[in-house]
Amino acid sequence: MESKDLEQLRRFEVITNSEEEMSRCEKLLEEKKINRQELALILFCLRVRHGLSREDFGI
C-alpha cells in the first residue's frame, strides 16, 4: 500500500500484530477499492460476535 493510502488509515487502530494479516487486509482494501468512509461505516455497523475467533472464519 502506498504511503498516501496508509495516511488515510491514520484514524483507525491496528489491532493485529500479524504482518501477514495486515498485508492481506491492505490488499483487500486496494482490490475492492474500499475507501476510508466505507471502511468506517462497516466497522461502525458490524463486529464479530463474542466467542468467535479468526479460525471460525478461516483466517
Long-range contacts (C-beta under 8 A, 24 or more apart in sequence): 1-26, 1-29, 1-30, 5-29, 5-30, 8-35, 8-36, 9-36, 11-36, 11-40, 12-39, 12-40, 12-43, 21-59
